[in-house]
Amino acid sequence: MAGEMLVRLVDAQRVHDVAPLIRALLGGSILSADMAPLLDQAVAASANNGARRRGGELARVKRWAAIPPRYFLSPTGLNAAAHDALELLCFPDGGAWTLTEPFGHGWAVVETSQLLLQEQPTMAAVFFDGATPLIEEPALGELCAGLVPQDALPALAAEAAHVRDVAARGDVDPDLPYELGEIEGLVKVIELAGSAPNWSLTYEFLL
């Protein structure tokens, strides 16, 4: 498998709390009163620098709270609102990341052609052999990344550290690409995910 994989820190408990809002937005119905605080938080988060390109549809939902969103948002707009709510409320820095750096606060981008990663049993099982969706909601489609089971984090951390140490020693095939910065970023984000009980990781493959 070749390509780039984005691995991000996610608040798994927060995802559980936000799921009803996501489904309501996808359905285009008026939000219940108990969802209003979450919508307010998402709109406020969209004003942060790291998330400035998100939240336009959510702001419209808030502005016209008495009207079902399906009356003024297209299906694509409803999907964007749901996706933005998920990103803004459940990921560090509103889900912001970039391809100009190998890793940042709570995320890492890894080239999957680094075969040593695929050779690690837990990494292969979690990242390459199947996916558990972050939210069981088919309408989210490809916007919904895979979720790493929290009980897999200790083994992932050990395997990522092993790959880093092997690459740092140069004990790899010189004809294969090994980006130590990417691997170091993966180690850091896995360690962060294991530092609190509510954190986990998501992963998605980039085109």
GUVO-842747 format. One line per 4 residues: number of its first residue (from 1); for each residue x, y, z of N, C-alpha, C. Coordinates in nm, 4 decimals. Layout:
# GUVO-842747
NUM	X:Y:Z:X:Y:Z:X:Y:Z | ...
//
This chain:
# GUVO-842747
1	0.0846:-0.1187:0.0000:0.0000:0.0000:0.0000:0.0882:0.1238:0.0000 | 0.0637:0.2150:-0.0922:0.1412:0.3382:-0.0998:0.0476:0.4569:-0.0833 | 0.1035:0.5673:-0.0352:0.0256:0.6874:-0.0117:0.0561:0.7426:0.1250 | -0.0167:0.8468:0.1614:0.0038:0.9107:0.2903:-0.1144:0.8836:0.3825
5	-0.0830:0.8651:0.5090:-0.1852:0.8400:0.6100:-0.1800:0.9515:0.7137 | -0.2948:1.0107:0.7407:-0.3079:1.1131:0.8433:-0.3569:1.0471:0.9719 | -0.2783:1.0616:1.0790:-0.3142:1.0070:1.2096:-0.3348:1.1247:1.3039 | -0.4508:1.1277:1.3709:-0.4825:1.2436:1.4552:-0.5353:1.2030:1.5920
9	-0.5053:1.2856:1.6879:-0.5595:1.2716:1.8227:-0.7073:1.3097:1.8198 | -0.7909:1.2334:1.8893:-0.9340:1.2636:1.8956:-0.9843:1.2356:2.0362 | -1.0787:1.3167:2.0806:-1.1430:1.2954:2.2100:-1.2583:1.1970:2.1882 | -1.2359:1.0708:2.2184:-1.3340:0.9662:2.1889:-1.4627:0.9848:2.2687
13	-1.4514:1.0311:2.3921:-1.5719:1.0556:2.4719:-1.6527:1.1698:2.4130 | -1.5819:1.2712:2.3670:-1.6489:1.3855:2.3051:-1.7226:1.3428:2.1775 | -1.6628:1.2528:2.1021:-1.7286:1.2018:1.9816:-1.8629:1.1385:2.0182 | -1.8630:1.0618:2.1254:-1.9866:0.9976:2.1714:-2.0909:1.1030:2.2064
17	-2.0488:1.2107:2.2712:-2.1422:1.3164:2.3124:-2.1951:1.3959:2.1931 | -2.1107:1.4105:2.0912:-2.1448:1.4945:1.9763:-2.2240:1.4176:1.8700 | -2.2210:1.2856:1.8756:-2.2852:1.2039:1.7712:-2.4314:1.2412:1.7448 | -2.5150:1.2670:1.8478:-2.6535:1.3069:1.8169:-2.6624:1.4362:1.7367
21	-2.5744:1.5324:1.7644:-2.5713:1.6566:1.6870:-2.5341:1.6280:1.5421 | -2.4354:1.5414:1.5218:-2.3921:1.5062:1.3861:-2.5090:1.4478:1.3080 | -2.5815:1.3558:1.3695:-2.6915:1.2896:1.3004:-2.8065:1.3872:1.2733 | -2.8303:1.4786:1.3670:-2.9362:1.5776:1.3456:-2.9016:1.6706:1.2301
25	-2.7753:1.7111:1.2216:-2.7330:1.7977:1.1122:-2.7449:1.7253:0.9783 | -2.7038:1.5999:0.9740:-2.7143:1.5229:0.8499:-2.8599:1.5072:0.8068 | -2.9494:1.4961:0.9059:-3.0905:1.4817:0.8752:-3.1594:1.6114:0.8382 | -3.0923:1.7244:0.8665:-3.1486:1.8539:0.8294:-3.2655:1.8989:0.9133
29	-3.2811:1.8430:1.0326:-3.3939:1.8801:1.1184:-3.3529:1.9876:1.2186 | -3.4527:2.0535:1.2774:-3.4257:2.1547:1.3790:-3.3570:2.0877:1.4979 | -3.2538:2.1519:1.5500:-3.1790:2.0943:1.6614:-3.2574:2.1089:1.7912 | -3.2495:2.0076:1.8755:-3.3150:2.0140:2.0061:-3.2408:2.1105:2.0973
33	-3.3074:2.1515:2.2033:-3.2499:2.2519:2.2931:-3.1190:2.2049:2.3549 | -3.1070:2.0746:2.3816:-2.9851:2.0255:2.4450:-2.8660:2.0233:2.3494 | -2.8919:2.0408:2.2193:-2.7824:2.0461:2.1223:-2.7314:2.1885:2.1009 | -2.8073:2.2874:2.1451:-2.7701:2.4274:2.1218:-2.6338:2.4628:2.1817
37	-2.6011:2.4186:2.3042:-2.4673:2.4527:2.3579:-2.3533:2.3960:2.2734 | -2.3691:2.2755:2.2211:-2.2653:2.2177:2.1357:-2.2507:2.2976:2.0064 | -2.3640:2.3373:1.9483:-2.3585:2.4188:1.8274:-2.2886:2.5507:1.8564 | -2.3192:2.6132:1.9705:-2.2533:2.7387:2.0080:-2.1025:2.7190:2.0211
41	-2.0615:2.6087:2.0818:-1.9190:2.5810:2.0995:-1.8503:2.5623:1.9648 | -1.9164:2.4935:1.8735:-1.8574:2.4700:1.7417:-1.8423:2.6006:1.6646 | -1.9442:2.6850:1.6683:-1.9370:2.8137:1.5982:-1.8276:2.9009:1.6588 | -1.8171:2.9012:1.7922:-1.7110:2.9792:1.8575:-1.5732:2.9253:1.8201
45	-1.5600:2.7920:1.8132:-1.4306:2.7323:1.7800:-1.3893:2.7656:1.6374 | -1.4871:2.7847:1.5492:-1.4546:2.8132:1.4097:-1.3878:2.9499:1.3939 | -1.3972:3.0357:1.4956:-1.3333:3.1672:1.4889:-1.1844:3.1609:1.5202 | -1.1366:3.0468:1.5732:-0.9944:3.0331:1.6040:-0.9119:3.0284:1.4762
49	-0.7878:3.0729:1.4835:-0.7026:3.0811:1.3656:-0.6868:2.9471:1.2955 | -0.6686:2.8402:1.3735:-0.6447:2.7104:1.3128:-0.7653:2.6514:1.2420 | -0.8837:2.7056:1.2686:-1.0055:2.6483:1.2115:-1.0848:2.7519:1.1329 | -1.0192:2.8555:1.0866:-1.0916:2.9679:1.0285:-1.1673:2.9323:0.9009
53	-1.1300:2.8237:0.8349:-1.1991:2.7884:0.7115:-1.3201:2.6989:0.7367 | -1.3498:2.6681:0.8614:-1.4614:2.5807:0.8925:-1.5747:2.6602:0.9578 | -1.6936:2.6013:0.9565:-1.8023:2.6530:1.0394:-1.9013:2.7446:0.9720 | -1.8863:2.7734:0.8424:-1.9799:2.8639:0.7765:-2.1229:2.8120:0.7790
57	-2.1403:2.6847:0.7476:-2.2746:2.6260:0.7501:-2.3291:2.6184:0.8917 | -2.2426:2.5917:0.9887:-2.2878:2.5865:1.1281:-2.3367:2.7227:1.1752 | -2.2699:2.8286:1.1335:-2.3132:2.9637:1.1706:-2.4522:2.9928:1.1139 | -2.4797:2.9433:0.9936:-2.6125:2.9628:0.9348:-2.7178:2.8833:1.0116
61	-2.6832:2.7631:1.0527:-2.7763:2.6826:1.1330:-2.8093:2.7546:1.2626 | -2.7094:2.8144:1.3248:-2.7323:2.8873:1.4494:-2.8163:3.0126:1.4246 | -2.7875:3.0828:1.3157:-2.8581:3.2087:1.2862:-3.0057:3.1844:1.2609 | -3.0375:3.0734:1.1942:-3.1767:3.0423:1.1603:-3.2217:2.9174:1.2351
65	-3.2059:2.9222:1.3666:-3.2290:2.8037:1.4498:-3.3727:2.7541:1.4451 | -3.4676:2.8411:1.4118:-3.6092:2.8010:1.4105:-3.6516:2.7376:1.2787 | -3.5600:2.7299:1.1819:-3.5917:2.6749:1.0502:-3.5115:2.5474:1.0302 | -3.5721:2.4405:0.9830:-3.4948:2.3176:0.9565:-3.3809:2.3456:0.8588
69	-3.2579:2.3056:0.8907:-3.1437:2.3346:0.8025:-3.1589:2.2816:0.6605 | -3.2390:2.1776:0.6422:-3.2548:2.1237:0.5068:-3.3267:2.2219:0.4141 | -3.3908:2.3258:0.4726:-3.4584:2.4258:0.3905:-3.3614:2.5275:0.3315 | -3.2433:2.5436:0.3917:-3.1506:2.6443:0.3396:-3.0099:2.5906:0.3136
73	-2.9863:2.4620:0.3414:-2.8586:2.3998:0.3089:-2.8828:2.2823:0.2150 | -2.7959:2.2692:0.1172:-2.8019:2.1547:0.0266:-2.7543:2.0298:0.1003 | -2.7764:1.9107:0.0440:-2.7197:1.7897:0.1061:-2.5691:1.8007:0.1290 | -2.4990:1.8623:0.0335:-2.3550:1.8831:0.0527:-2.3293:1.9761:0.1692
77	-2.4116:2.0792:0.1836:-2.3965:2.1734:0.2951:-2.4256:2.1092:0.4289 | -2.5269:2.0227:0.4339:-2.5567:1.9509:0.5577:-2.4414:1.8599:0.5964 | -2.3833:1.7918:0.4974:-2.2687:1.7056:0.5233:-2.1508:1.7877:0.5739 | -2.1297:1.9053:0.5132:-2.0199:1.9922:0.5568:-2.0421:2.0399:0.6999
81	-2.1664:2.0732:0.7351:-2.1962:2.1174:0.8714:-2.1669:2.0067:0.9719 | -2.2080:1.8828:0.9384:-2.1836:1.7701:1.0282:-2.0344:1.7436:1.0429 | -1.9628:1.7458:0.9317:-1.8193:1.7219:0.9341:-1.7476:1.8304:1.0141 | -1.7873:1.9566:0.9939:-1.7239:2.0661:1.0666:-1.7489:2.0556:1.2165
85	-1.8708:2.0187:1.2552:-1.9005:2.0024:1.3976:-1.8118:1.8953:1.4593 | -1.7947:1.7847:1.3871:-1.7085:1.6767:1.4353:-1.5647:1.7243:1.4518 | -1.5131:1.7928:1.3513:-1.3751:1.8397:1.3554:-1.3544:1.9447:1.4658 | -1.4432:2.0417:1.4727:-1.4264:2.1544:1.5643:-1.4418:2.1139:1.7101
89	-1.5277:2.0175:1.7364:-1.5577:1.9812:1.8747:-1.4747:1.8655:1.9281 | -1.4188:1.7833:1.8398:-1.3573:1.6588:1.8865:-1.2068:1.6481:1.8620 | -1.1503:1.7387:1.7815:-1.0084:1.7321:1.7489:-0.9352:1.8556:1.8018 | -0.8081:1.8421:1.8418:-0.7307:1.9592:1.8843:-0.7224:2.0635:1.7731
93	-0.7262:2.1889:1.8121:-0.7124:2.3003:1.7171:-0.8157:2.2949:1.6061 | -0.9352:2.2462:1.6376:-1.0416:2.2437:1.5397:-1.0150:2.1535:1.4218 | -0.9290:2.0543:1.4407:-0.8987:1.9604:1.3326:-0.7948:2.0094:1.2339 | -0.7265:2.1201:1.2662:-0.6294:2.1772:1.1721:-0.5058:2.0881:1.1588
97	-0.4575:2.0727:1.0357:-0.3326:2.0018:1.0069:-0.2839:2.0499:0.8705 | -0.1630:2.0112:0.8332:-0.1062:2.0586:0.7079:-0.0147:1.9529:0.6475 | 0.0027:1.9589:0.5170:0.0975:1.8693:0.4501:0.2365:1.9314:0.4392 | 0.2525:2.0535:0.4857:0.3833:2.1187:0.4753:0.4788:2.0769:0.5858
101	0.4285:2.0097:0.6884:0.5116:1.9584:0.7977:0.4742:1.8124:0.8219 | 0.5694:1.7304:0.8705:0.5376:1.5893:0.8929:0.4479:1.5648:1.0137 | 0.4483:1.6564:1.1110:0.3621:1.6401:1.2273:0.3437:1.7739:1.2967 | 0.2412:1.7796:1.3804:0.2122:1.8996:1.4579:0.1446:1.8590:1.5873
105	0.0748:1.9542:1.6505:0.0095:1.9253:1.7781:-0.1090:1.8312:1.7570 | -0.0898:1.7063:1.7924:-0.1991:1.6110:1.7853:-0.2214:1.5477:1.6498 | -0.1246:1.5542:1.5590:-0.1408:1.4897:1.4289:-0.0053:1.4554:1.3686 | -0.0073:1.3593:1.2768:0.1126:1.3221:1.2024:0.0695:1.2687:1.0667
109	0.1503:1.2980:0.9644:0.1286:1.2437:0.8299:0.2445:1.1497:0.8002 | 0.2120:1.0257:0.7639:0.3121:0.9212:0.7463:0.2987:0.8611:0.6063 | 0.4103:0.8428:0.5402:0.4129:0.7758:0.4103:0.3999:0.6255:0.4337 | 0.2929:0.5663:0.3833:0.2665:0.4258:0.4127:0.3561:0.3302:0.3355
113	0.4343:0.3814:0.2398:0.5273:0.2932:0.1692:0.6469:0.2548:0.2556 | 0.6568:0.3120:0.3753:0.7602:0.2710:0.4694:0.7216:0.1319:0.5213 | 0.7753:0.0299:0.4562:0.7283:-0.1064:0.4768:0.7466:-0.1549:0.6197 | 0.8433:-0.0988:0.6896:0.8648:-0.1421:0.8279:0.7412:-0.1141:0.9132
117	0.6655:-0.0115:0.8780:0.5412:0.0160:0.9497:0.4395:-0.0946:0.9237 | 0.4284:-0.1369:0.7974:0.3313:-0.2396:0.7622:0.3681:-0.3761:0.8185 | 0.4944:-0.3937:0.8513:0.5401:-0.5226:0.9042:0.5116:-0.5383:1.0533 | 0.4728:-0.4303:1.1208:0.4420:-0.4405:1.2639:0.3005:-0.4959:1.2802
121	0.2817:-0.6011:1.3604:0.1520:-0.6713:1.3620:0.0339:-0.5847:1.4046 | 0.0508:-0.5032:1.5089:-0.0623:-0.4208:1.5533:-0.0916:-0.3111:1.4530 | 0.0135:-0.2480:1.4000:-0.0078:-0.1443:1.2983:-0.0783:-0.2014:1.1758 | -0.0360:-0.3199:1.1338:-0.0989:-0.3816:1.0178:-0.2462:-0.4107:1.0439
125	-0.2768:-0.4624:1.1630:-0.4150:-0.4969:1.1959:-0.5028:-0.3735:1.2089 | -0.4481:-0.2675:1.2689:-0.5282:-0.1477:1.2958:-0.5399:-0.0592:1.1728 | -0.4270:-0.0296:1.1082:-0.4260:0.0701:1.0016:-0.4543:0.0127:0.8621 | -0.4123:-0.1106:0.8364:-0.4117:-0.1608:0.6991:-0.5085:-0.2757:0.6714
129	-0.5598:-0.3420:0.7747:-0.6414:-0.4613:0.7525:-0.7899:-0.4406:0.7786 | -0.8330:-0.3172:0.8002:-0.9743:-0.2922:0.8269:-0.9905:-0.1668:0.9103 | -1.1113:-0.1135:0.9120:-1.1356:0.0116:0.9812:-1.2621:0.0042:1.0651 | -1.2548:0.0614:1.1856:-1.3725:0.0847:1.2685:-1.4093:0.2317:1.2532
133	-1.5294:0.2655:1.2045:-1.5609:0.4065:1.1810:-1.5674:0.4862:1.3111 | -1.5291:0.6112:1.3012:-1.5326:0.7001:1.4172:-1.6751:0.7160:1.4683 | -1.7682:0.7300:1.3761:-1.9105:0.7345:1.4086:-1.9820:0.6374:1.3151 | -2.0702:0.5565:1.3697:-2.1474:0.4636:1.2866:-2.2567:0.5413:1.2148
137	-2.2171:0.6106:1.1090:-2.3104:0.6927:1.0334:-2.2728:0.6884:0.8862 | -2.3394:0.6035:0.8071:-2.3018:0.5876:0.6667:-2.3047:0.7175:0.5878 | -2.3933:0.8107:0.6256:-2.4044:0.9354:0.5498:-2.2767:1.0179:0.5543 | -2.1930:0.9957:0.6552:-2.0665:1.0691:0.6611:-1.9694:1.0198:0.5550
141	-1.9859:0.8958:0.5137:-1.9050:0.8409:0.4051:-1.7567:0.8559:0.4304 | -1.6859:0.8991:0.3263:-1.5407:0.9069:0.3332:-1.4919:1.0162:0.4275 | -1.5839:1.1031:0.4720:-1.5426:1.2075:0.5655:-1.5185:1.1517:0.7046 | -1.5655:1.0312:0.7296:-1.5524:0.9732:0.8625:-1.4308:0.8819:0.8679
145	-1.3330:0.9209:0.9444:-1.2075:0.8464:0.9526:-1.2245:0.7207:1.0372 | -1.1235:0.6329:1.0277:-1.1219:0.5141:1.1114:-1.0794:0.5485:1.2533 | -1.1283:0.4724:1.3482:-1.0970:0.4936:1.4893:-1.0055:0.3822:1.5387 | -0.8979:0.4185:1.6053:-0.8067:0.3216:1.6651:-0.8624:0.2774:1.8000
149	-0.8821:0.1478:1.8226:-0.9293:0.1017:1.9539:-0.8306:0.1440:2.0632 | -0.8843:0.1932:2.1741:-0.7962:0.2431:2.2798:-0.7082:0.1336:2.3389 | -0.7581:0.0104:2.3394:-0.6758:-0.0969:2.3960:-0.5593:-0.1357:2.3060 | -0.5570:-0.0824:2.1829:-0.4450:-0.1093:2.0924:-0.3326:-0.0067:2.1074
153	-0.3561:0.1008:2.1819:-0.2582:0.2095:2.1893:-0.1237:0.1673:2.2491 | -0.1193:0.0888:2.3590:0.0117:0.0502:2.4129:0.0973:-0.0267:2.3124 | 0.0370:-0.1213:2.2401:0.1129:-0.1972:2.1411:0.1557:-0.1086:2.0251 | 0.0679:-0.0169:1.9826:0.1053:0.0762:1.8762:0.2222:0.1634:1.9180
157	0.2203:0.2102:2.0421:0.3294:0.2952:2.0913:0.4616:0.2193:2.0892 | 0.4590:0.0939:2.1324:0.5817:0.0136:2.1343:0.6334:-0.0115:1.9939 | 0.5422:-0.0414:1.9003:0.5847:-0.0691:1.7632:0.6382:0.0564:1.6953 | 0.5722:0.1698:1.7168:0.6192:0.2943:1.6561:0.7565:0.3329:1.7093
161	0.7785:0.3149:1.8386:0.9097:0.3442:1.8968:1.0157:0.2506:1.8402 | 0.9801:0.1251:1.8190:1.0737:0.0283:1.7598:1.1119:0.0715:1.6179 | 1.0120:0.1102:1.5382:1.0400:0.1545:1.4014:1.1300:0.2776:1.4029 | 1.1019:0.3695:1.4925:1.1855:0.4905:1.5042:1.3292:0.4549:1.5371
165	1.3487:0.3640:1.6317:1.4836:0.3274:1.6727:1.5589:0.2563:1.5603 | 1.4888:0.1679:1.4875:1.5514:0.0976:1.3754:1.5918:0.1968:1.2670 | 1.5011:0.2907:1.2341:1.5309:0.3896:1.1308:1.6433:0.4831:1.1742 | 1.6466:0.5182:1.3020:1.7509:0.6080:1.3522:1.8887:0.5426:1.3452
169	1.8938:0.4094:1.3642:2.0211:0.3386:1.3550:2.0639:0.3149:1.2107 | 1.9719:0.3335:1.1179:2.0026:0.3080:0.9779:1.9912:0.1629:0.9400 | 1.9252:0.0820:1.0244:1.9122:-0.0608:0.9961:1.7924:-0.0873:0.9049 | 1.7891:-0.0208:0.7915:1.6786:-0.0350:0.6975:1.7351:-0.0504:0.5569
173	1.6515:-0.0963:0.4670:1.6906:-0.1107:0.3272:1.7169:0.0287:0.2689 | 1.8383:0.0573:0.2225:1.8697:0.1915:0.1717:1.7904:0.2281:0.0466 | 1.7315:0.1299:-0.0197:1.6528:0.1578:-0.1402:1.5071:0.1921:-0.1092 | 1.4690:0.1831:0.0192:1.3322:0.2146:0.0580:1.3295:0.3464:0.1349
177	1.2213:0.4257:0.1176:1.2145:0.5557:0.1868:1.1776:0.5396:0.3341 | 1.2561:0.6007:0.4198:1.2231:0.6055:0.5623:1.2427:0.7480:0.6091 | 1.1319:0.8154:0.6407:1.1371:0.9525:0.6872:1.1322:0.9519:0.8394 | 1.2457:0.9764:0.9024:1.2532:0.9687:1.0476:1.1623:1.0727:1.1127
181	1.1496:1.1909:1.0504:1.0629:1.2942:1.1064:0.9181:1.2499:1.1119 | 0.8734:1.1810:1.0077:0.7364:1.1305:1.0062:0.7155:1.0264:1.1163 | 0.8121:0.9369:1.1302:0.7995:0.8319:1.2305:0.8031:0.8913:1.3711 | 0.8894:0.9907:1.3908:0.8951:1.0583:1.5211:0.7610:1.1241:1.5524
185	0.6984:1.1857:1.4516:0.5671:1.2459:1.4718:0.4624:1.1424:1.5081 | 0.4686:1.0247:1.4446:0.3745:0.9178:1.4756:0.3918:0.8715:1.6195 | 0.5165:0.8578:1.6639:0.5426:0.8194:1.8032:0.4814:0.9203:1.8984 | 0.5009:1.0481:1.8708:0.4510:1.1538:1.9601:0.2990:1.1524:1.9697
189	0.2301:1.1387:1.8544:0.0840:1.1443:1.8589:0.0260:1.0201:1.9256 | 0.0905:0.9040:1.9080:0.0446:0.7833:1.9781:0.0649:0.7984:2.1285 | 0.1778:0.8528:2.1686:0.2026:0.8751:2.3112:0.1010:0.9708:2.3711 | 0.0655:1.0759:2.2981:-0.0366:1.1693:2.3452:-0.1698:1.0977:2.3647
193	-0.2064:1.0131:2.2702:-0.3337:0.9426:2.2791:-0.3397:0.8528:2.4024 | -0.2253:0.7998:2.4429:-0.2224:0.7129:2.5597:-0.2109:0.7852:2.6920 | -0.2064:0.9183:2.6878:-0.1825:0.9959:2.8098:-0.3086:1.0276:2.8891 | -0.4276:1.0040:2.8325:-0.5530:1.0324:2.9022:-0.6583:0.9329:2.8561
197	-0.7501:0.8930:2.9450:-0.8456:0.7872:2.9111:-0.9463:0.8252:2.8031 | -0.9696:0.9527:2.7819:-1.0689:0.9926:2.6814:-1.0100:1.0072:2.5417 | -0.8755:1.0028:2.5301:-0.8133:1.0232:2.3996:-0.7983:0.8923:2.3234 | -0.8071:0.9011:2.1923:-0.7717:0.7909:2.1048:-0.7155:0.8514:1.9764
201	-0.7108:0.7740:1.8706:-0.6578:0.8208:1.7423:-0.7560:0.7886:1.6307 | -0.7560:0.8757:1.5298:-0.8220:0.8433:1.4052:-0.7160:0.8350:1.2961 | -0.7513:0.7696:1.1866:-0.6582:0.7620:1.0745:-0.7371:0.7617:0.9446 | -0.6793:0.8219:0.8439:-0.7416:0.8227:0.7110:-0.6318:0.8319:0.6073
205	-0.6575:0.7748:0.4912:-0.5598:0.7736:0.3839:-0.5879:0.8886:0.2893 | -0.4818:0.9641:0.2583:-0.4938:1.0829:0.1758:-0.4648:1.0489:0.0316 | -0.5345:1.1142:-0.0587:-0.5125:1.0920:-0.2014:-0.3856:1.1620:-0.2469
//
